[in-house]
Amino acid sequence: MTAAPPLTNEEELCWLALRMVPGLGTRRIGQLLDRLRSPQAIFRASQSELEAAGVMGALARSISSGCSFEDGASQQQKLREAGAQLITLGDARYPDQLRSIFDPPPVLFARGRIELLSSIAVGVVGTRHPTPYGVAAAERVSGDLARAGVTIISGMARGIDTAAHKAALAAEGATIAVLGCGVDIVYPSENRKLAAEIAVKGLILSEFPMESAAFPQNFPIRNRIISGLSCGILVVEGAQYSGSAITARLAIDQGREVFAVPGNITSKMSWGPNLLIKQGAKLVQDWNDVVVDLPQAAQRRLIDQGRQRIMDQGLADSPETSGGAEASQSPARNEAGQLNEPNQQVARRVLANLKADQAVHLDALVDSVENASPSEIIAALFELEILGLAKQLPGRNFVKVW
């Protein structure tokens, strides 16, 4: 479906009423929208027209009667009270990655930073009963990915999900929590403080209506949204037939990358990720193992974002870059998405000026790397970070990684 302008109150009500029709599932709604194009047209259709579109008997009568509009109006009021927003399949803000899956949710209920739906994201999933090793691994990789500009998506469940969200927030990065209940419900209840923080600094998302309880059958359903929004899924601990294994299979079906942190072969919590690695998932030891396998377009965006972050830390105010057109340009790349030869030369010269045992400040690199502008050096540094050849330390200091 093509993107449409923001919804009017009447259009929003029709979408909510369509979502609230008893017995009308996601796939059937998608089929009706393909045939009749809009919720308004669906509700205007006669029972015979609905039956011709594949909706039979009592369900067709229920739709044509408009009996769900009362529930839709109630949902609309609850949206307003919770400060949430409705995002529909026809909305320009609806993420293209999610729209492309087999059964995209017709509506999304959202609280927080809607713009994160268009960010580069990686899903981090795992067991609700992790070992200390699993928590540490999830925190380390999630935090480093968040610092690199990747949005961390998880389900706000106990265990690995909670560790991933908290690490992203601690790194002052972005995170999205996809719930198996309404966005106005906190589950589990001990994550109330975390949910409040995500609603302000990140995004809380669900396809389930307001005040929907966290029924067990909801969680496998919501997992397709976690993978659908992500460029890839990282599994950190989980049993062989766990929810994280289901998410990994969904990611494969959706054409996403699957990553896994290896674990102790004597631990049942390692069976899931270790088996995924045997089946071809990418073994992850640090954040670079994830980033280098992301789509090239995603890597280019991360490089540009990283370059801008470094400039925002202070270099943009320097005489060399302020007001200059050169500083606003992205590194030149060829059609394959790789740095062109001049930019490779800059990266090599930057790497030659870095040391493994001593941090080098960005200003010193700008002074020591000849025939390169500050913006080219910044872009090269982030490229080297993604390749795992350099690492940024606090205070705009950099070291070479062996």
N, C-alpha and C positions, 0 to 999 in steps of 0.2 A: 504494500500500500504506500502511496505517496504521502509525504509529510503535509500536515495541514496547520492552519493558524491555531492559536490558543482556543480552547473550548469555551463556548458560552455556558451559562448555568444550565440552560435547557439541554444542550448537547451532553454536558457532563452527567446530568440526571439520566439521560437515555443510556449512556454507557454503563452507569451504575445499575440501572434497572435490568439491563441485559445480563450483567454479571450476577445478579441476584435471582434470576429465573431458576426455580428448583429443578434439578436434574439436567440442566444445560451445561455441558462440560466445555473445556477449553477447545478441543478439536471441533466440536459441533459449532461453537461460536465462530471459529475461524472459517468453517465451510459456509456458514450463513453470510459472513462478511464478504467472502469471495464472490458469493452469488448476488447479494443485495446491496453491498458496498457500505452501508452505514447502519448503526443501531436504529436511527429514526425510520429508515426504510424497512427494517425488520419488523418493527412494531406496527407499521402501517400495512404490512402485508396481511392478506386474508389467510384463513386456515388452509385453504386449498393451495395457495402460493407457497406457504411454509412447507406443506407436505410435498410439493413438487421440488422443494429445495432439500428434501431428505429428512425433515422433521415430522414425525408421525404422531397421530393419536392425541393423547392427553397433553403431551409436551407442546404440540402445535397450538392447542386450545389455550394452554396456559400463557404462551407468548402473546397470542392475538388478543387475549382478554386484558392485557396490561396490568395484571394483578401484582407484578413485582415493582411497580412504580412507588408504592408506599415504602417498601424496603429500600429502594434506591434513594428516596428522599431522606430516610433515616440515616443512610450511609453518608449522604452529602452533608448533613448536619454534623455527624461525628467527625468527618474530615475537617471541617472548619474548627471544631472544638479542639482537636488534637494538633492543629497547625500543620496538617498533612496536605499533600497534593495528589491529584490523580493524573497518571500518565497513561495514555491510551496508544493502541497500535498505530493510530493515525497522527499521533503527536510528533512534532519535529524533535522533541527531546527523547523520544523512545530510541534506545540504542540499536544501531543497525546490526551489531553482532547478535543480539538477542532476537531481533526480528527474523533473522535468517535461520533459526533452529526449526526443527520439525513441528513443534507445538508451542509457539511463543504465547505467553500469557496475554490475553486481550487487554487487561488493565494492570497497572502497577500502582500500589499505594506507597507513597514516599514521604519521609520526613528528613529534612536536612539539606545537604548541598546537592541539588539535582545535577549540577554540571559534572559531577563525578561519573555520571553514566557514560560520558564520552571520553573518559580517561583510559589510559593503558592500565590494565588490571590483571592480576594473577590471583587465582583462588588458592587458599591455603586451608586444607581440611585434614582431619585426623580423629583419633580416638577421644572419647570423653573421659577416659581414665589413663592419661599418659604417664610415662615414667619421667623422672627428673631430666633424663637425657632428651626425651621428646619435647618437653617444654622448652629447654634451653635451645634446641635446634630450631623450633618454631619461632622463638623470640629473636634469635640471631638472624636467620634468613629473612623473616618478615620485616624486621627493623631495617636491615641493610637495603632490601628492595624498596621500602618506603622512602628511605633517604635518597635513593636513586630516582625517585619520581614515579614509582609503580604504585598503583592503588591496590591495597590488600583487601580481597573479598573473602568472607567466611560466613558462618551461620550463627555466630554468637552463642554457640552451645558451650557447655563446660569443656574444660580440657584444652585441646590444641586450638580450637576456634577462638576461645577467650585469649589465649596467649598471643595469637597472631594479631588480633585487634589491638590489644594493649601495647604490643611492641610497635605497631604502626603509629599509634597515637603518641607514644613516648618519643619516637623519632621525628615528631611533628610532621608526619606524613598523612596520607589519606586512606580511609578504610570504609568499606561498605558491608553492612550486616544484612544478610538476606534471611528473613524469618520464616518459620513454619506456622506463624500465627499472625494476628493483626498487628500493624505497626504501633498501635496504642497499647499493646500487651507486652510485658517484659517476661521472657522465658529464657533461661531459668531466672527465678526471682532474685537470686544473689547478684545478678548482673545489672541490677537497676542503675547503679552509678555509672557503669560502663555504657549502658544504653543511652543515658542522658548525655554523656560526653560525645558519643558517636552522632547523636542527633544534632549536635552543635558543630562539631569539627568534621564529621563524615556524613554518611547517609544510611538511613534505615529503610529497608525495602521489603515489600511483600506483595504477592498476588492475592493473598487472602483478605477478605473484607475486614473492616474495622470490627474490633471486639471478638474476632475469631479465636477460639481456644487453640492451644498447641497440641492437637491430636497427633498420635504417633504416625498415622498414614500421611500427614502433611509433609514430613521431613524428606522422604525420598522424592516427593513431587517438587519441593523447592530446590533440590540439589541441581536440577537441570538449569535453573536460573543462575546459580553460582558458576557453573561451567559455561553457560551461554554468554555471560557477561565477560568472561575471562579470555585472555590469550592462551592461558595454560593453567593446569591444575597441579599444585604441589601437595603430595601426600606425606604427612609426617606421623608415623605410627598408626596402626589400625589392624584389626584382625582381618583374616582372609575374606570374609563375607560381610564386612562392616559397611556403614554408610559412606565412608570415604572411598571404599572400593566401588560402590555404586556410582559415586560422582566421577571417579576416574573412567569408568565405562561410558558414562554419558559424555564426558569430554572427548573420548575417542570417537564416539558416534557423531559428535558435532564438529570433528576435524580440529580439535584443540590439542596442544602439546600436553604431555603428561610427564611430570617430574616426581621423583621420590627421594626421600632422605633414607639412606640405608640404616639398618639397625642391628642390634645384637641377635644373632641367629638362635639364641636360646630363649628369647623373649617372644611370647605370642603376639605382643604389640608390634613386632617387626615383620610378622608374616605377610601382612598386606603390602607394605612398600617394597620389601625384598622380592616378593613374587612379581610385582609390577616391573621391577628392574630386570628380572629374568625374562619378562615378556617384551622388553624393549623400551621401558620408560627411561628417561634420562636420570642418571645418578647425580644427586645434588650434594655438594659439600659446602658451597657458599653461594651467594646471590649471583655471582658471575655465571655460574652454571645454568641459571635460569635465563638471564638476560640475553646471553649469546644465542639462545635457541628461539627467541621471540621473533615474530615476523620483522622483516627489514624495515617496513614503514614504522613499526613500533619502536625499533632501535633508533631510527632517525629522530623521532619525536623526543625520546628520552635524552639523546645527546643535546638537542636544541634546548630542552628544558633545563638540563644540567648546566649548560653554558650560561643560560640566563640567570640561574640561581647564583652562580659564582659571581657574575657581574653585579647582581643585586646586593651581594655582600660588601661591595665597596668599590670594585674596579670601575663601575659605570661612571663614577664621579671623577675619575682621573682625567687629566688633560688629554691623554692619548685616545680616550673613547668617547668622552662627552660630546654630543652633537655630531659625531662622525657617522657617515653612512656605512662605513665598513663594519662597525660594531654590530649593526642590526642584521647583517647577512649571515645565513647559515653556511656551514662548510660545503664547498662544492663537491658533488657526488656524481658518479656515473649512473647509467640506467640500472645497473645491478644493485644500487644502493650503497656501494663501497666508496670510501674516500678516493678522490682522484689523486694522481701522482703528486702534485704540489702539496696537497694536504697530508699525504703519507710522509713526505719529506719533513714537514713541520712536526708531525708526531714523532718521527725518529729523532729529530734534534731535541725535542722536549724530553724524550726518554733518556737520551744521552746526558742530559743535564740533571737528571734525578739521581738520588743515591738511595741505596737500600738501608743504610745504617744512620742516615741523618736526614731530617726533614728539610725541604727547600721551600721557602715562601714564594707565593705567586709573583710578588713584585720582583724577586730575584730572578725568576724564570723569564719574566718579561724583559729584564735587562740583559740576560745572558743568551737568549735564543735569538740569533740574528735573522734578519730578512723575514720576520713574521710579526704580524700585528697582534695586539693583545687578544682580540676576539678569536684569531686563529689558534693561539696558544690555549685559550680556554676550551675551545672545541676539541682540540687535540687531547687535552688532559682528561676530558670526560670520555672520549673515545678509548683512551688507554685504560681508564677505570673499568669500562664495560668489558674490555678484553682481559681484565685481570692483571694488567702490567703495571698499574699505578694505583695508589690509594690516597684519598684525601683525608687529612687529619684536621682537628679543630684549628681555627685561625687561618684558614686558607693556606695551609701547609700540605705538601705532597711528598710521598716517598715512593721509591721503586719497589715493586713486589717481585720476589724471586720465585 
